[in-house]
Amino acid sequence: MVNIDILTHFEESAGENGITIFSLKEAERNAFFNKLPQPFRCLYLTDEDLDWRTNEFGTSRAEEIVDKIPDNPTIQSGEFSEILCYYIIPEKYLPSSHLRPPKWKWKESKNNPAHFTDVILFCQNDLDNPGTDDSLISIESKARATKPTNTESSLQKAIDDAHKDYVSRLGESLFHLKTRYKDDRNAEAVNRLSRFMDVANYPTFLKHFKAIATVDNSFADTHLNNVTEIPDDIRDTFEVILIRIEDLKGAYEHTFTQILAT
């Protein structure tokens, strides 16, 4: 998977409690959104699969795409944030060679959320020689385009769910990914996953947990101010990130509309 160079459109800063903040530059807004439709669509329906469907069934590209992408606003908002994380985090932290499971293509229903951990990314620098510097990044993503209450924080919700991944859910998520790759007959991906699942036969690796909230810029301070707790047991391998986008509702609606034209 190729990086699509979207971090250049954000300004990075540091908030209280070590929270990383990415703010979309207003002058970069159009350039940023112009990059999203095709890479986003490919996580639901690849070019190869789309071409097969249209050739096999005599349908239009838009007809096939609409069967795969959500039209429920809540699911659109959540998956816009997840896919944004899917592209931003490797661009900032990982080299170009790694495994990025496209979990959205495996959904049973387009208007239901995908199972388990929101995003998992893998980096193995030498495929023939697993090392202790190999890494797994587990991401819990939340989105909020509307005004929160005076006590709500999508950041805190992401933190709480990321802690669940740390404590118990990550193993289930890895097994789910392995099953999906087997269904796809993708032996290479299954074998690469084994390096991160078979702890008895492979060296240890680095685990990083990230809690990320994508929110409307108008309400970002409320989400920041209402963060109440970052658990001590994962603090050393943990990062909290806030992505601020002006008119987030318009942003995800525009993106999913434009996907239909890809």
TORLUM-650741 format. One record per residue (C-alpha): residue number from 0; y, z, x; residue in one letter. Coordinates in nm, 2 decimals, padded with zeros to 4 digits. Each point is the difference from the previous one (the first is absolute). Example, Ala and Ser with C-alpha at 12.3 -4.5 7.8 and 13.67 -1.06 7.14 Angstrom:
residues 2
   nr       Y       Z       X  rest
    0  -00.45   00.78   01.23     A
    1   00.34  -00.07   00.14     S
//
This chain:
residues 262
   nr       Y       Z       X  rest
    0   00.00   00.00   00.00     M
    1   00.34  -00.11   00.14     V
    2   00.30   00.23  -00.01     N
    3   00.28  -00.15  -00.22     I
    4   00.29   00.16   00.19     D
    5   00.16   00.20  -00.28     I
    6   00.11   00.31   00.19     L
    7   00.29  -00.19   00.14     T
    8   00.15   00.02  -00.35     H
    9   00.00   00.38   00.00     F
   10   00.21   00.26   00.17     E
   11  -00.21   00.29   00.14     E
   12   00.13   00.36   00.01     S
   13  -00.13   00.35   00.02     A
   14   00.05   00.26  -00.28     G
   15  -00.07   00.37  -00.02     E
   16  -00.35   00.13   00.08     N
   17  -00.06  -00.31   00.22     G
   18  -00.01  -00.23  -00.30     I
   19   00.03  -00.37   00.10     T
   20   00.23  -00.20  -00.23     I
   21   00.00  -00.38  -00.03     F
   22   00.30  -00.13  -00.20     S
   23   00.01  -00.37  -00.10     L
   24   00.32  -00.16   00.13     K
   25   00.20  -00.14  -00.29     E
   26   00.10  -00.31   00.20     A
   27  -00.37  -00.06   00.08     E
   28  -00.12   00.04  -00.36     R
   29  -00.05  -00.37  -00.08     N
   30  -00.16  -00.08   00.33     A
   31  -00.24   00.29  -00.04     F
   32  -00.11  -00.09  -00.35     F
   33  -00.05  -00.37   00.09     N
   34  -00.27   00.11   00.24     K
   35  -00.21   00.19  -00.25     L
   36  -00.16  -00.22  -00.27     P
   37  -00.26  -00.19   00.20     Q
   38  -00.12   00.29   00.22     P
   39  -00.01   00.23  -00.30     F
   40  -00.20  -00.26  -00.21     R
   41  -00.25  -00.05   00.29     C
   42  -00.11   00.37  -00.04     L
   43  -00.10  -00.07  -00.36     Y
   44  -00.12  -00.36   00.04     L
   45  -00.03  -00.18   00.33     T
   46   00.11  -00.36   00.05     D
   47  -00.37  -00.10   00.04     E
   48  -00.11   00.18  -00.32     D
   49   00.30  -00.14  -00.19     L
   50  -00.08  -00.35   00.10     D
   51  -00.37   00.04  -00.10     W
   52   00.09   00.13  -00.34     R
   53   00.25  -00.28  -00.08     T
   54  -00.24  -00.27   00.12     N
   55  -00.31   00.15  -00.17     E
   56   00.16   00.07  -00.34     F
   57   00.28  -00.25  -00.02     G
   58   00.26   00.28  -00.05     T
   59   00.35   00.03   00.14     S
   60   00.08   00.23   00.29     R
   61   00.22   00.21  -00.23     A
   62  -00.28   00.04  -00.25     E
   63  -00.23   00.14   00.26     E
   64   00.26   00.22   00.16     I
   65   00.10   00.16  -00.33     V
   66  -00.37   00.10  -00.05     D
   67   00.02   00.21   00.33     K
   68   00.34   00.16   00.03     I
   69   00.11   00.29  -00.22     P
   70   00.25  -00.04  -00.28     D
   71   00.01   00.38  -00.09     N
   72   00.33   00.12   00.14     P
   73  -00.15   00.33   00.12     T
   74  -00.27  -00.18   00.19     I
   75   00.24  -00.25   00.14     Q
   76   00.23   00.27   00.13     S
   77  -00.29   00.19   00.17     G
   78  -00.16  -00.31   00.15     E
   79   00.34  -00.13   00.12     F
   80   00.03   00.32   00.20     S
   81  -00.36  -00.01   00.13     E
   82   00.02  -00.35   00.12     I
   83   00.34   00.06   00.16     L
   84  -00.17   00.28   00.20     C
   85  -00.29  -00.23   00.08     Y
   86   00.24  -00.23   00.18     Y
   87   00.26   00.24   00.14     I
   88  -00.22   00.25   00.17     I
   89  -00.20  -00.24   00.22     P
   90   00.32  -00.17   00.09     E
   91   00.14   00.33   00.13     K
   92  -00.31   00.18   00.14     Y
   93  -00.29  -00.24   00.06     L
   94  -00.07  -00.31   00.21     P
   95  -00.07  -00.32  -00.17     S
   96  -00.38   00.04   00.03     S
   97  -00.14   00.24  -00.25     H
   98  -00.19   00.02  -00.33     L
   99   00.21   00.02  -00.32     R
  100  -00.21   00.02  -00.32     P
  101   00.16  -00.19  -00.28     P
  102  -00.11   00.25  -00.27     K
  103   00.21  -00.17  -00.28     W
  104  -00.23  -00.31  -00.01     K
  105  -00.29   00.23  -00.08     W
  106   00.14   00.16  -00.32     K
  107  -00.21  -00.02  -00.31     E
  108   00.31  -00.03  -00.23     S
  109   00.34  -00.12   00.10     K
  110   00.18   00.27  -00.19     N
  111  -00.20   00.29   00.14     N
  112   00.07   00.16   00.34     P
  113  -00.24  -00.06   00.28     A
  114  -00.24   00.27   00.11     H
  115   00.03   00.27   00.26     F
  116   00.26   00.01   00.29     T
  117   00.29  -00.23  -00.06     D
  118   00.00  -00.18   00.33     V
  119  -00.23   00.04   00.31     I
  120   00.07  -00.18   00.33     L
  121  -00.22  -00.02   00.31     F
  122   00.07  -00.08   00.36     C
  123  -00.26  -00.05   00.26     Q
  124   00.15  -00.13   00.32     N
  125  -00.33  -00.13   00.15     D
  126  -00.27  -00.10  -00.26     L
  127  -00.27   00.01   00.26     D
  128   00.09   00.34   00.14     N
  129   00.11   00.26  -00.25     P
  130   00.23   00.26   00.15     G
  131   00.17   00.33  -00.08     T
  132   00.33  -00.19  -00.05     D
  133  -00.13  -00.19  -00.30     D
  134   00.18   00.11  -00.31     S
  135  -00.02   00.02  -00.38     L
  136   00.32   00.03  -00.21     I
  137  -00.04   00.14  -00.35     S
  138   00.29  -00.05  -00.24     I
  139   00.08   00.15  -00.33     E
  140   00.28  -00.19  -00.18     S
  141   00.21   00.09  -00.30     K
  142   00.27  -00.20  -00.18     A
  143   00.29   00.11  -00.23     R
  144   00.25  -00.25  -00.13     A
  145   00.15   00.24  -00.26     T
  146   00.19   00.32   00.02     K
  147  -00.21   00.31   00.08     P
  148   00.05   00.34  -00.15     T
  149   00.20   00.26   00.20     N
  150  -00.33   00.13   00.14     T
  151  -00.21  -00.31   00.05     E
  152  -00.07  -00.17   00.33     S
  153  -00.22  -00.31   00.05     S
  154  -00.01   00.09   00.36     L
  155  -00.16   00.34  -00.07     Q
  156  -00.26  -00.17  -00.23     K
  157  -00.08  -00.24   00.29     A
  158  -00.03   00.30   00.24     I
  159  -00.24   00.18  -00.24     D
  160  -00.22  -00.31  -00.04     D
  161   00.00  -00.07   00.38     A
  162  -00.12   00.36   00.05     H
  163  -00.29  -00.07  -00.24     K
  164  -00.10  -00.30   00.22     D
  165   00.01   00.23   00.31     Y
  166  -00.21   00.26  -00.17     V
  167  -00.26  -00.19  -00.19     S
  168   00.07  -00.35  -00.13     R
  169   00.01  -00.22   00.32     L
  170  -00.38  -00.01   00.03     G
  171  -00.04  -00.13  -00.35     E
  172   00.27  -00.26   00.06     S
  173  -00.18  -00.13   00.31     L
  174  -00.33  -00.03  -00.18     F
  175   00.17  -00.19  -00.29     H
  176   00.16  -00.24   00.25     L
  177  -00.34  -00.06   00.17     K
  178  -00.16  -00.08  -00.34     T
  179   00.27  -00.24  -00.09     R
  180  -00.03  -00.18   00.34     Y
  181  -00.37  -00.03  -00.05     K
  182   00.06  -00.15  -00.35     D
  183   00.22  -00.26   00.18     D
  184  -00.28  -00.06   00.25     R
  185   00.26   00.08   00.28     N
  186  -00.24   00.13   00.27     A
  187   00.27   00.01   00.26     E
  188   00.22   00.24  -00.21     A
  189  -00.31   00.22  -00.08     V
  190  -00.08   00.03   00.37     N
  191   00.35   00.08   00.09     R
  192   00.01   00.27  -00.27     L
  193  -00.32   00.16   00.15     S
  194   00.20   00.09   00.31     R
  195   00.21   00.23  -00.22     F
  196  -00.28   00.13  -00.22     M
  197  -00.29   00.07   00.24     D
  198   00.13   00.30   00.19     V
  199  -00.34   00.07   00.16     A
  200  -00.01  -00.32   00.19     N
  201   00.36  -00.08   00.08     Y
  202   00.28   00.19   00.18     P
  203   00.27   00.19  -00.19     T
  204   00.31  -00.19  -00.11     F
  205   00.35   00.08  -00.11     L
  206   00.08   00.07  -00.36     K
  207   00.35  -00.03  -00.14     H
  208   00.10   00.10  -00.35     F
  209   00.32  -00.14  -00.17     K
  210   00.16   00.10  -00.32     A
  211   00.24  -00.27  -00.12     I
  212   00.23  -00.03  -00.30     A
  213   00.18  -00.31  -00.10     T
  214   00.29   00.10  -00.22     V
  215   00.32  -00.14  -00.16     D
  216   00.28   00.06   00.25     N
  217   00.21   00.17  -00.27     S
  218  -00.24   00.29  -00.03     F
  219  -00.13   00.02   00.36     A
  220   00.18   00.33   00.07     D
  221  -00.17   00.18  -00.28     T
  222  -00.34  -00.10   00.13     H
  223   00.10   00.12   00.35     L
  224   00.15   00.33  -00.12     N
  225  -00.30   00.09  -00.21     N
  226  -00.26  -00.02   00.28     V
  227  -00.14   00.35  -00.01     T
  228  -00.30   00.01   00.24     E
  229  -00.16  -00.20   00.28     I
  230  -00.34   00.17   00.06     P
  231  -00.03   00.15   00.35     D
  232  -00.36  -00.11   00.05     D
  233   00.09  -00.37   00.02     I
  234   00.36   00.02   00.14     R
  235  -00.11  -00.12   00.34     D
  236  -00.15  -00.32  -00.13     T
  237   00.23  -00.05  -00.29     F
  238   00.32  -00.20  -00.08     E
  239   00.21  -00.01  -00.31     V
  240   00.20  -00.32  -00.07     I
  241   00.25  -00.08  -00.27     L
  242   00.08  -00.37  -00.08     I
  243   00.33  -00.05  -00.18     R
  244   00.06  -00.32  -00.19     I
  245   00.30  -00.06  -00.23     E
  246  -00.11  -00.10  -00.35     D
  247  -00.37   00.06   00.07     L
  248  -00.09  -00.11  -00.36     K
  249   00.17  -00.33   00.05     G
  250  -00.17  -00.04   00.34     A
  251  -00.36   00.04  -00.12     Y
  252   00.06  -00.21  -00.31     E
  253   00.15  -00.28   00.20     H
  254  -00.28   00.01   00.25     T
  255  -00.28  -00.02  -00.25     F
  256   00.18  -00.28  -00.19     T
  257   00.04  -00.20   00.32     Q
  258  -00.37   00.05   00.09     I
  259  -00.08  -00.23  -00.29     L
  260   00.17  -00.29   00.18     A
  261  -00.21   00.03   00.31     T
//
